[in-house]
Amino acid sequence: MRASDATRIYFDRAADELDLSASLRRLLATPKREVQVQLPVERDSGEIATFIGYRVQHNDARGPFKGGLRYHPQVDLDEVRSLAALMTWKTAVVDIPYGGAKGGVAVAPSDCSTRELERITRKFVDALHDLFGPDVDIPAPDMGTTADMMAWIMNQYGRYHGFAPGCVTGKPVDYHGIPGREEATGRGVGGLTLKLLSRLGRKPPGTRIAIQGFGNVGTHAAKYLADAECRIVAVGDASASYANERGLDVLELLRHARGTGGRLTGFSGGDAIPPADLLTIDCDVLIPAALGGVITAANADAIRAPIIVEAANAPIEPEADDRLAARGVVVLPDILANAGGVTASWFEWVQNRQHYQWGLDRVRGELDRILGRAFEEVWQLAQSRKLPLRTAAYMLGVGRVARATALGGVG
């Protein structure tokens, strides 16, 4: 199934509950703009390599387009289209004044030098700068991109339009960024996991957590949950996966990853397990925090976790989601679970527009407040309508976008 088809299934379920008209459904489901660009870049060897970049601007009824920029060899237009729609519903679920967009370049960052990545990033801005801007479309980091790359975007955009730090978020703190932005997605995942556990009558101490993905999101979520006395019984990344029923030492995992360029391979504090086994390990909470589409109809019945928190975008395919729901597995959906990043990006954007810097305590406090409020709204709607959390979250998001569209008109 294509990524955009999966996203549309979830949208349609919410639209059915909201009783939206067919014409409004078509309007909300159709991206406003899709752009594909050619990026010819000179490599360090002198060879000219051509990369393909994408930007999909899905909806701006509630504010400027907002969404990350992904560097991955498998990036294609359909994936970016799906992720842009997710951003529309995500920003609406947490009720921040943005629309949804997403971008990407089909490139493997590990195959490029830092200078080559800078050339690719600046070339991307050269091709699309007229479609970006603080009041138009605001990129941010995503898989394969970093704060430094966002600094390059701001610098290159400024060459065309002048000083405008709000044209991109996720920048280094020393270059008009905001403290707490890097940890925000993982911190949000951790905090919302604890809220869900509380609503389900479970206490954090001793709760067994398995995390697939140990990048920016997975590491911060693991640290947050370990600090809450949860037991991290399994972690994995693209290089290796490890398990320890007594609990893995998260600080040791972090130290090891720092010493190996971010890779878990070679860690000695747990038992190595096949990557596929991490998803089906016996645990209380499973947190997929890597790629999308990892839980499918083929492995859904083997999932033993009664709770899944979607730290990644679209990690569960619709057929698998239905099977999990039929078994009573509680899923906290991606458009809420990983919304901490875009929420903190909003703080950064506000800071840039006001030319005023927030402190870390304020960032964390506001982040926890906004995500907590969104969680309670989703939870209460799900309980009152006897719906899965995913459908309730989509109903909130789609409903807000539909109302903004009606209020703004289509003329």
VENWOHU-V148981 format. One record per residue. N is the residue number from 1. SS is DSSP state (A for helix, B for strand, O for the rest). PSI is psi in whole degrees, -180 to 180 (none if undefined). Layout:
n->(N & N)
ss->(SS & SS)
psi->(PSI & PSI)
//
This chain:
n->(1 & 2 & 3 & 4 & 5 & 6 & 7 & 8 & 9 & 10 & 11 & 12 & 13 & 14 & 15 & 16 & 17 & 18 & 19 & 20 & 21 & 22 & 23 & 24 & 25 & 26 & 27 & 28 & 29 & 30 & 31 & 32 & 33 & 34 & 35 & 36 & 37 & 38 & 39 & 40 & 41 & 42 & 43 & 44 & 45 & 46 & 47 & 48 & 49 & 50 & 51 & 52 & 53 & 54 & 55 & 56 & 57 & 58 & 59 & 60 & 61 & 62 & 63 & 64 & 65 & 66 & 67 & 68 & 69 & 70 & 71 & 72 & 73 & 74 & 75 & 76 & 77 & 78 & 79 & 80 & 81 & 82 & 83 & 84 & 85 & 86 & 87 & 88 & 89 & 90 & 91 & 92 & 93 & 94 & 95 & 96 & 97 & 98 & 99 & 100 & 101 & 102 & 103 & 104 & 105 & 106 & 107 & 108 & 109 & 110 & 111 & 112 & 113 & 114 & 115 & 116 & 117 & 118 & 119 & 120 & 121 & 122 & 123 & 124 & 125 & 126 & 127 & 128 & 129 & 130 & 131 & 132 & 133 & 134 & 135 & 136 & 137 & 138 & 139 & 140 & 141 & 142 & 143 & 144 & 145 & 146 & 147 & 148 & 149 & 150 & 151 & 152 & 153 & 154 & 155 & 156 & 157 & 158 & 159 & 160 & 161 & 162 & 163 & 164 & 165 & 166 & 167 & 168 & 169 & 170 & 171 & 172 & 173 & 174 & 175 & 176 & 177 & 178 & 179 & 180 & 181 & 182 & 183 & 184 & 185 & 186 & 187 & 188 & 189 & 190 & 191 & 192 & 193 & 194 & 195 & 196 & 197 & 198 & 199 & 200 & 201 & 202 & 203 & 204 & 205 & 206 & 207 & 208 & 209 & 210 & 211 & 212 & 213 & 214 & 215 & 216 & 217 & 218 & 219 & 220 & 221 & 222 & 223 & 224 & 225 & 226 & 227 & 228 & 229 & 230 & 231 & 232 & 233 & 234 & 235 & 236 & 237 & 238 & 239 & 240 & 241 & 242 & 243 & 244 & 245 & 246 & 247 & 248 & 249 & 250 & 251 & 252 & 253 & 254 & 255 & 256 & 257 & 258 & 259 & 260 & 261 & 262 & 263 & 264 & 265 & 266 & 267 & 268 & 269 & 270 & 271 & 272 & 273 & 274 & 275 & 276 & 277 & 278 & 279 & 280 & 281 & 282 & 283 & 284 & 285 & 286 & 287 & 288 & 289 & 290 & 291 & 292 & 293 & 294 & 295 & 296 & 297 & 298 & 299 & 300 & 301 & 302 & 303 & 304 & 305 & 306 & 307 & 308 & 309 & 310 & 311 & 312 & 313 & 314 & 315 & 316 & 317 & 318 & 319 & 320 & 321 & 322 & 323 & 324 & 325 & 326 & 327 & 328 & 329 & 330 & 331 & 332 & 333 & 334 & 335 & 336 & 337 & 338 & 339 & 340 & 341 & 342 & 343 & 344 & 345 & 346 & 347 & 348 & 349 & 350 & 351 & 352 & 353 & 354 & 355 & 356 & 357 & 358 & 359 & 360 & 361 & 362 & 363 & 364 & 365 & 366 & 367 & 368 & 369 & 370 & 371 & 372 & 373 & 374 & 375 & 376 & 377 & 378 & 379 & 380 & 381 & 382 & 383 & 384 & 385 & 386 & 387 & 388 & 389 & 390 & 391 & 392 & 393 & 394 & 395 & 396 & 397 & 398 & 399 & 400 & 401 & 402 & 403 & 404 & 405 & 406 & 407 & 408 & 409 & 410 & 411)
ss->(O & O & A & A & A & A & A & A & A & A & A & A & A & A & A & A & A & A & O & O & O & A & A & A & A & A & A & A & A & O & O & O & B & B & B & B & B & B & B & B & B & B & O & O & O & O & O & B & B & B & B & B & B & B & B & B & B & B & B & O & O & O & O & B & B & B & B & B & B & B & B & O & O & O & O & O & A & A & A & A & A & A & A & A & A & A & A & A & A & A & A & A & A & O & O & O & O & B & O & B & B & B & B & B & B & O & O & O & A & A & A & O & O & A & A & A & A & A & A & A & A & A & A & A & A & A & A & A & A & A & A & O & B & O & O & O & B & B & B & B & B & O & O & O & O & O & A & A & A & A & A & A & A & A & A & A & A & A & A & A & A & O & O & O & A & A & A & B & O & O & O & O & A & A & A & O & O & O & O & O & A & A & A & A & A & A & A & A & A & A & A & A & A & A & A & A & A & A & A & O & O & O & O & O & O & O & O & B & B & B & B & B & O & O & O & A & A & A & A & A & A & A & A & A & A & A & A & O & O & O & B & B & B & B & B & B & O & O & O & O & B & B & B & O & O & O & O & O & O & A & A & A & A & A & A & A & A & A & A & O & O & O & O & O & O & O & O & O & O & O & B & B & O & O & A & A & A & A & A & O & O & O & O & O & B & B & B & B & O & O & O & O & O & O & B & O & O & O & O & A & A & A & O & O & O & O & B & B & B & O & O & O & O & O & O & B & O & A & A & A & A & A & A & A & A & A & O & O & O & B & B & B & O & A & A & A & A & O & O & A & A & A & A & A & A & A & A & A & A & A & A & A & A & A & O & O & O & O & O & A & A & A & A & A & A & A & A & A & A & A & A & A & A & A & A & A & A & A & A & A & A & A & A & A & A & O & O & O & A & A & A & A & A & A & A & A & A & A & A & A & A & A & A & A & A & A & A & A & O & O & O)
psi->(136 & 150 & -41 & -31 & -40 & -45 & -38 & -35 & -48 & -38 & -46 & -36 & -42 & -41 & -36 & -46 & -33 & -9 & 45 & 147 & 160 & -38 & -40 & -36 & -45 & -42 & -47 & -30 & -16 & 124 & 145 & -36 & 139 & 129 & 134 & 132 & 151 & 132 & 88 & 125 & 136 & 123 & 168 & -28 & -10 & -13 & 146 & 118 & 144 & 121 & 156 & 128 & 156 & 148 & 123 & 121 & 105 & -52 & 137 & 29 & -29 & 0 & -176 & 151 & 142 & 132 & 157 & 171 & 118 & 132 & 112 & 142 & -21 & 6 & 131 & 175 & -39 & -42 & -45 & -38 & -45 & -46 & -33 & -41 & -42 & -38 & -36 & -49 & -34 & -49 & -32 & -36 & -44 & 1 & 49 & 151 & 65 & 162 & -156 & 139 & 171 & 153 & 167 & 160 & 133 & 88 & 146 & 108 & -32 & -18 & 2 & 148 & 167 & -41 & -38 & -41 & -37 & -42 & -42 & -45 & -45 & -37 & -37 & -44 & -42 & -40 & -26 & 7 & -29 & -16 & -3 & 173 & 156 & -27 & 9 & -63 & 126 & 103 & 174 & 171 & 153 & -164 & 126 & -3 & 160 & 173 & -39 & -38 & -35 & -34 & -40 & -39 & -47 & -44 & -45 & -39 & -40 & -27 & -26 & -37 & 3 & -180 & 119 & 73 & -23 & 5 & -13 & 149 & 172 & 21 & 162 & 148 & -35 & -3 & 56 & 22 & -169 & 137 & 140 & -8 & -40 & -38 & -9 & -44 & -48 & -40 & -41 & -42 & -46 & -48 & -41 & -31 & -43 & -39 & -41 & -43 & -43 & -44 & -27 & 6 & 23 & 148 & 141 & -44 & 123 & -9 & 128 & 121 & 134 & 132 & 118 & 113 & 123 & 41 & -148 & -47 & -49 & -39 & -45 & -35 & -43 & -45 & -44 & -46 & -35 & -38 & -26 & 9 & 17 & 158 & 114 & 102 & -13 & 141 & 158 & 155 & -166 & -19 & -32 & 162 & 144 & 149 & 151 & 111 & -30 & -11 & 133 & 147 & 106 & -39 & -38 & -39 & -44 & -43 & -42 & -45 & -38 & -33 & -8 & 22 & 28 & 6 & 145 & -16 & 136 & 2 & 135 & 2 & 13 & 172 & 128 & 135 & 155 & 141 & -40 & -27 & -21 & -39 & -27 & 12 & 153 & 112 & 172 & -34 & 127 & 129 & 96 & 118 & 32 & -117 & 164 & 165 & 29 & -21 & 114 & 179 & -26 & -29 & -2 & -40 & -18 & -8 & 127 & -14 & 132 & -11 & 133 & 131 & 117 & 89 & -30 & 167 & 126 & 52 & -16 & 124 & 152 & -43 & -40 & -39 & -42 & -41 & -41 & -43 & -39 & -28 & 0 & 13 & 131 & 125 & 122 & 114 & 157 & -38 & -11 & -48 & -39 & 25 & 0 & -35 & -49 & -29 & -46 & -31 & -37 & -43 & -44 & -43 & -45 & -45 & -46 & -39 & -31 & -9 & 49 & 137 & 132 & 156 & 165 & -41 & -39 & -42 & -49 & -42 & -45 & -38 & -49 & -39 & -48 & -45 & -37 & -42 & -44 & -41 & -46 & -38 & -44 & -45 & -47 & -40 & -42 & -41 & -43 & -33 & -1 & 55 & 157 & 154 & -34 & -48 & -40 & -42 & -44 & -39 & -44 & -49 & -52 & -39 & -41 & -40 & -39 & -43 & -41 & -38 & -44 & -41 & -37 & -23 & 168 & 9 & none)
//
